[in-house]
Amino acid sequence: MADEPQAPAPAQDRSGRIRTSGDSEVATYLEIAEAREPGNVLTPAPNAPEAVVVLDYGSQFSMLIARRIREANVYCEMLPWDTPAERLNHLKVKAFVLSGGPASVYEPGAPTLPPYVLGSGVPVLGICYGMQLLAHALGGKVDPAPAREYGHAVMRVAEAAHPLFKDLPADLAVWMSHGDHVVQLPSGFRVIGQSENAPMAAMADSAGRVAIQFHPEVVHTPQGQELIANFLFGVAGCAGTWTAGNFVEESVESIKKAVGDGQVICALSGGVDSAVAAALVHRAIGDQLTCIFVDNGLLRMGEAENVVRTFRSHMNIKLNHVQATDRFLEQLAEVTDPETKRKRIGETFIRLFEDETRALGQVDFLVQGTTYPDVIESASTGNNAAVKIKSHHNV
């Protein structure tokens, strides 16, 4: 087991991650979009000159990895570990990063390494479970550690000349969180870092595949950002020319090209996901976008009015305000089970959104606002092993 185990009460999805947000929003959009154009509901992100793909194995720190990479001015996407190869076709992949996770590689049903990772020939960085997975996939051996290691540790660099450790001290303060460890290296690998409880705390081969047992992405590893940058530039050869501004510009152009003269709708909740998506699309196509705000009566006092005022008066976005408080409250009357409440809220929203969409007439595109939790927790990859934790109504 690589990461600190999650609390036993809530169930987990296929990657071991506890679902926390976005399920209903994604489900709502996908249901409507699939009905309009089955099998074609996802639009690839704008192309980047180079990209690093982070495969998520359920670590609570996975999104931090993506953040650290982008802070180094390298574009990255974080995807579930079982993402099919064709999902990466729009990317020029420079490297893969394998996140930590709560599973053990030797257990039946544990998340595996997609064949395209090693088949790509690009550099790979394995972190915690990612290290164990890389070792396991290449013929090494992983066993339970004599004792779990969780907290601060010191790793002694065993190969100072390795580009991963450029300008770093011989003794690195790191953050460990694992219950398994590598006990036999795969063929062609060598130890490049050791700690008191992890004799194989870091390993590497000559093909740009590197793995570390600790978490460089967290603040508890003080020089973790430098180590990640060393992998990106010293091992993977990234240029580091991407910025968030580049992404906005590319997104606007991509949206313009995809939409053309079409009409677009977007459901607004007043939250960050849909608000950012609406603002970005509006920048690209202006009044071709119509936003629909379904007021369910469950927001904070004055919040619905603030949403309407912000989007109509300050952002000049076409907004249809659907006042549906009574309808939602009728559906929730005398209901005490939280899951039943969430399902009824989601179903009521879908029906209202469909009615409002039909009233608009011709609609060609649907905007979906998505965060990384949505991508990881709600992505459909054809794997039905995911266990529903709870539905969400934050649409």
For each residue, the residues with C-beta under 8 A, 3 or more apart:
1: 5 102 103 104 144 148 178 179 180
2: 57 59 100 101 102 103 104 128 129 132 177 178 179 180
3: 58 59 60 61 100 101 102 128 129 177 178
4: 60 102 148 150 177
5: 1 8 102 179
6: 10 12 16 18 102
7: 10
8: 5
9:
10: 6 7 18 389
11: 387 388 389
12: 6 15 16 17 18 58 102 387 389
13: 16 17 19 377 386 387 389
14: 80 82 111 383 385 386 387
15: 12 56 57 58 80 81 101 111 376
16: 6 12 13 57 58 101 102 103 111
17: 12 13 56 58 60 62 376 377
18: 6 10 12 389
19: 13 23 373 377 378 388 389 390
20: 373 377
21: 371 373 374 377 392 394
22: 25 26 273 370 371 373 374 377 378 392 394
23: 19 26 27 377 378 388 390 391 392
24: 27 28 342 345 346 349 391 392 393 394 395
25: 22 28 29 267 269 273 274 368 369 370 374 392 394 395
26: 22 23 29 30 368 370 374 378
27: 23 24 30 31 346 378 391
28: 24 25 31 32 267 346 349 350 353 395
29: 25 26 32 33 41 267 366 368
30: 26 27 33 34 41 380
31: 27 28 34 35 350
32: 28 29 35 36 350 353 354 357 366
33: 29 30 36 37 41 366 368
34: 30 31 37 38 39 41
35: 31 32 38
36: 32 33 366
37: 33 34 40 41
38: 34 35
39: 34
40: 37
41: 29 30 33 34 37
42:
43: 258
44: 89 90
45: 48 77 90 251
46: 247 250 251 253 254
47: 90 91 92 250
48: 45 51 75 91 92 242 246 247 250
49: 75 92 239 241 242
50: 74 75 92 94 238 239 242
51: 48 74 75 76 77 91 92 93 94
52: 69 74 75 76 93 94 95 96 97 232 236 238
53: 76 77 78 79 88 91 93 95 96 97
54: 62 65 66 69 76 77 78 79 96 97 99
55: 78 79 80 81 83 96 97 98 99 114 117 130
56: 15 17 59 62 78 79 80 81 99 101 376
57: 2 15 16 62 81 98 99 100 101 103 111 129 130 133
58: 3 12 15 16 17 62 99 100 101 102 103 111 129
59: 2 3 56 62 99 100 101 102 127 128 129 215
60: 3 4 17
61: 3 64 65 99 100 215 217 218
62: 17 54 56 57 58 59 65 66 78 99 100 372 376
63: 66 67 78 372 373
64: 61 67 68 217 218
65: 54 61 62 68 69 78 97 99 127 217 228
66: 54 62 63 69 70 76 77 78 372
67: 63 64 70 71 217
68: 64 65 71 72 216 217 224 225 228
69: 52 54 65 66 72 74 76 97 228 232
70: 66 67 73 74 75 76 242 244
71: 67 68 225
72: 68 69 225 228 229 232 233 238 240
73: 70 240 241 242 243
74: 50 51 52 69 70 94 232 238 240 242
75: 48 49 50 51 52 70 242 246 247
76: 51 52 53 54 66 69 70 97
77: 45 51 53 54 66 91
78: 53 54 55 56 62 63 65 66 372 375 376
79: 53 54 55 56 83 87 88 375 376 379
80: 14 15 55 56 83 375 376 379 381
81: 15 55 56 57 98 101 111 112 113 114
82: 14 111 114 381 383
83: 55 79 80 87 88 114 379 381
84: 87 381 382
85: 88 89 114 116
86: 89
87: 79 83 84
88: 53 79 83 85 91 93 116
89: 44 85 86
90: 44 45 47
91: 47 48 51 53 77 88
92: 47 48 49 50 51
93: 51 52 53 88 96 120 122
94: 50 51 52 74 122 123 236 237 238
95: 52 53 122 123 124 125 208 231 232 235 236 238
96: 52 53 54 55 93 117 120 122 123 124 125
97: 52 53 54 55 65 69 76 124 125 126 127 130
98: 55 57 81 113 117 124 125 126 127 129 130 131 133 134
99: 54 55 56 57 58 59 61 62 65 127 128 129 130
100: 2 3 57 58 59 61 62 127 128 129 130 177 178 215
101: 2 3 15 16 56 57 58 59 81 111 128 129 130
102: 1 2 3 4 5 6 12 16 58 59 129
103: 1 2 16 57 58 107 110 111 129
104: 1 2 107 110 132 142 144 179 180
105: 110 129 132 133 136 142 180
106: 110 136 142 143 180
107: 103 104 110
108:
109: 385
110: 103 104 105 106 107
111: 14 15 16 57 58 81 82 101 103 133
112: 81 133 137
113: 81 98 117 118 133 134 137
114: 55 81 82 83 85 117
115: 118 119
116: 85 88 119 120
117: 55 96 98 113 114 120 124
118: 113 115 124 137 138
119: 115 116
120: 93 96 116 117
121: 207
122: 93 94 95 96 208 236
123: 94 95 96 207 208 209 210 231 235 236 237
124: 95 96 97 98 117 118 134 208 209 210 211
125: 95 96 97 98 130 210 211 212 231 235
126: 97 98 130 131 132 133 134 135 209 210 211 212
127: 59 65 97 98 99 100 130 131 211 212 214 215 216 217
128: 2 3 59 99 100 101 131 132 177 178 212 213 214 215
129: 2 3 57 58 59 98 99 100 101 102 103 105 132 133 178
130: 55 57 97 98 99 100 101 125 126 127 133 134 211
131: 98 126 127 128 134 135 182 203 211 212 213
132: 2 104 105 126 128 129 135 136 142 178 180 181 182
133: 57 98 105 111 112 113 126 129 130 136 137
134: 98 113 124 126 130 131 137 138 186 209 211
135: 126 131 132 138 140 141 142 182 184 185 186 189 203 211
136: 105 106 132 133 140 141 142
137: 112 113 118 133 134
138: 118 134 135 186 187 188 189
139: 186 187
140: 135 136 182 184 185 186 189
141: 135 136 182 183 184
142: 104 105 106 132 135 136 180 181 182 183
143: 106 180 181 183
144: 1 104 179 180
145: 148 149 178 179 180 181 197 198
146:
147: 197
148: 1 4 145 178 179
149: 145 153 176 177 178 179 197 198
150: 4 176 177 178
151: 175 176 177
152: 173 174 175 176 220
153: 149 173 174 175 176 195 196 197 198 214
154: 171 172 173 174 195 196
155: 171 172 174 193 194 195 198 201 202 214
156: 170 171 172 193 194 195
157: 160 162 165 168 169 170 171 172 192 193
158: 191 192 193 194 202
159: 162 165 190 191 192 193 204
160: 157 165 170
161:
162: 157 159 165 192 204 210
163: 166 230 231 234 235
164: 192 202 204 210 227 230 231 234 235
165: 157 159 160 162 168 172 192 193 227 230
166: 163 230 234
167: 226 230
168: 157 165 172 223 226 227 230
169: 157 172 223
170: 156 157 160
171: 154 155 156 157
172: 154 155 156 157 165 168 169 193 221 223 227
173: 152 153 154 221 222 223
174: 152 153 154 155 195 201 214 215 216 220 221 224
175: 151 152 153 214 215 218 220 221 224
176: 149 150 151 152 153 195 197 198 213 214 215
177: 2 3 4 100 128 149 150 151 215
178: 1 2 3 100 128 129 132 145 148 149 150 181 198 213
179: 1 2 5 104 144 145 148 149
180: 1 2 104 105 106 132 142 143 144 145
181: 132 142 143 145 178 198 200 213
182: 131 132 135 140 141 142 185 200 203 211 213
183: 141 142 143 200
184: 135 140 141
185: 135 140 182 189 190 191 200 203
186: 134 135 138 139 140 189 205
187: 138 139
188: 138 205 206 207
189: 135 138 140 185 186 203 204 205 209
190: 159 185 203 204 205
191: 158 159 185 194 199 200 202 203
192: 157 158 159 162 164 165 202 203 204 210
193: 155 156 157 158 159 165 172 201 202 203 212
194: 155 156 158 191 198 199 200 201 202
195: 153 154 155 156 174 176 198 199 201 213 214
196: 153 154
197: 145 147 149 153 176
198: 145 149 153 155 176 178 181 194 195 201 213
199: 191 194 195
200: 181 182 183 185 191 194 203 213
201: 155 174 193 194 195 198 212 213 214
202: 155 158 164 191 192 193 194 210 211 212 213
203: 131 135 182 185 189 190 191 192 193 200 210 211
204: 159 162 164 189 190 192 209 210 211
205: 186 188 189 190 208 209
206: 188
207: 121 123 188
208: 95 122 123 124 205 235 236
209: 123 124 126 134 189 204 205
210: 123 124 125 126 162 164 192 202 203 204 231 235
211: 124 125 126 127 130 131 134 135 182 202 203 204
212: 125 126 127 128 131 193 201 202 216 227
213: 128 131 176 178 181 182 195 198 200 201 202
214: 127 128 153 155 174 175 176 195 201 221
215: 59 61 100 127 128 174 175 176 177 218 220 221 224
216: 68 127 174 212 221 224 225 227 228
217: 61 64 65 67 68 127 221 224 228
218: 61 64 175 215 221 224
219: 222 224
220: 152 174 175 215
221: 172 173 174 175 214 215 216 217 218 224 227
222: 173 219
223: 168 169 172 173 226 227
224: 68 174 175 215 216 217 218 219 221 227 228
225: 68 71 72 216 228 229
226: 167 168 223 229 230
227: 164 165 168 172 212 216 221 223 224 230 231
228: 65 68 69 72 216 217 224 225 231 232
229: 72 225 226 232 233
230: 163 164 165 166 167 168 226 227 233 234 235
231: 95 123 125 163 164 210 227 228 234 235 236
232: 52 69 72 74 95 228 229 235 236 238 240
233: 72 229 230 236 237 238 240
234: 163 164 166 230 231
235: 95 123 125 163 164 208 210 230 231 232
236: 52 94 95 122 123 208 231 232 233
237: 94 123 233
238: 50 52 72 74 94 95 232 233
239: 49 50
240: 72 73 74 232 233
241: 49 73 246
242: 48 49 50 70 73 74 75 246 247
243: 73 246 247
244: 70 247 248
245: 248 249
246: 48 75 241 242 243 249 250
247: 46 48 75 242 243 244 250 251
248: 244 245 251 252 280
249: 245 246 252 253
250: 46 47 48 246 247 253 254
251: 45 46 247 248 254 255 280 284
252: 248 249 255 256 280 283 284
253: 46 249 250 256 257 284
254: 46 250 251 257 258
255: 251 252 258 259 280 281 284 285
256: 252 253 259 260 284 285
257: 253 254 260
258: 43 254 255 365
259: 255 256 262 264 284 285 288 364 365
260: 256 257
261: 288
262: 259 288 364 365
263: 288 290 360 362 363 364 365
264: 259 281 285 288 289 290 363 364 365 366 367
265: 289 290 291 292 357 360 363 365 366 367
266: 274 277 278 281 289 290 291 292 366 367 369
267: 25 28 29 274 291 292 293 294 349 353 367 395
268: 274 275 278 291 292 293 307 311 319
269: 25 273 274 293 394 395
270: 274 275 293 299 303 304 306 307
271: 274 275 394
272: 275 276 369 371
273: 22 25 269 276 277 369 370 371 374
274: 25 266 267 268 269 270 271 277 278 367 369 395
275: 268 270 271 272 278 279 369
276: 272 273 279 280 369
277: 266 273 274 280 281 367 368 369 370
278: 266 268 274 275 281 282 289 291 311 317 367 369
279: 275 276 282 283 315 317
280: 248 251 252 255 276 277 283 284
281: 255 264 266 277 278 284 285 289 367
282: 278 279 285 286 289 315 317
283: 252 279 280
284: 251 252 253 255 256 259 280 281
285: 255 256 259 264 281 282 288 289
286: 282 289
287: 318
288: 259 261 262 263 264 285
289: 264 265 266 278 281 282 285 286 317 318 367
290: 263 264 265 266 318 319 320 360
291: 265 266 267 268 278 311 317 318 319 320
292: 265 266 267 268 319 320 322 353 356 357
293: 267 268 269 270 304 307 308 311 319 320 321 322
294: 267 322 324 349 352 353 356 395
295: 299 304 321 322 323 324 325
296: 299 324 325 328 345 348 349 393
297: 324 325 326 328 329
298: 328 345 393
299: 270 295 296 303 304 307
300: 303
301:
302: 305 306
303: 270 299 300 306 307
304: 270 293 295 299 307 308
305: 302 308 309
306: 270 302 303 309 310
307: 268 270 293 299 303 304 310 311
308: 293 304 305 311 312 319 321
309: 305 306 312 313 314
310: 306 307 313 314 315
311: 268 278 291 293 307 308 314 315 317 319
312: 308 309 315 316 317 319
313: 309 310 316
314: 309 310 311
315: 279 282 310 311 312
316: 312 313
317: 278 279 282 289 291 311 312
318: 287 289 290 291
319: 268 290 291 292 293 308 311 312
320: 290 291 292 293 356 360
321: 293 295 308
322: 292 293 294 295 352 356
323: 295
324: 294 295 296 297 327 328 348 352
325: 295 296 297 328 329
326: 297 329 330
327: 324 330 331 348 352
328: 296 297 298 324 325 331 332 345 348
329: 297 325 326 332 333
330: 326 327 333
331: 327 328 335 344 345 348
332: 328 329 335 341 344 345
333: 329 330
334:
335: 331 332 340 341 344
336:
337: 340 341
338: 341 342 390
339: 342 343 390 391
340: 335 337 343 344
341: 332 335 337 338 344 345 393
342: 24 338 339 345 346 390 391 392 393
343: 339 340 346 347 391
344: 331 332 335 340 341 347 348
345: 24 296 298 328 331 332 341 342 348 349 393
346: 24 27 28 342 343 349 350 391 392 393 395
347: 343 344 350 351
348: 296 324 327 328 331 344 345 351 352
349: 24 28 267 294 296 345 346 352 353 393 395
350: 28 31 32 346 347 353 354
351: 347 348 354 355
352: 294 322 324 327 348 349 355 356
353: 28 32 267 292 294 349 350 356 357
354: 32 350 351 357 358
355: 351 352 358 359
356: 292 294 320 322 352 353 359 360
357: 32 265 292 353 354 360 363
358: 354 355
359: 355 356
360: 263 265 290 320 356 357 363
361:
362: 263
363: 263 264 265 357 360 366
364: 259 262 263 264
365: 258 259 262 263 264 265
366: 29 32 33 36 264 265 266 363
367: 264 265 266 267 274 277 278 281 289
368: 25 26 29 33 277
369: 25 266 272 273 274 275 276 277 278
370: 22 25 26 273 277 374 375
371: 21 22 272 273 374 375
372: 62 63 66 78 375 376
373: 19 20 21 22 63 376 377
374: 21 22 25 26 273 370 371 377 378 379
375: 78 79 80 370 371 372 378 379
376: 15 17 56 62 78 79 80 372 373 379
377: 13 17 19 20 21 22 23 373 374
378: 19 22 23 26 27 374 375
379: 79 80 83 374 375 376
380: 30
381: 80 82 83 84
382: 84
383: 14 82 386
384:
385: 14 109
386: 13 14 383
387: 11 12 13 14
388: 11 19 23 391
389: 10 11 12 13 18 19
390: 19 23 338 339 342
391: 23 24 27 339 342 343 346 388
392: 21 22 23 24 25 342 346
393: 24 296 298 341 342 345 346 349
394: 21 22 24 25 269 271
395: 24 25 28 267 269 274 294 346 349
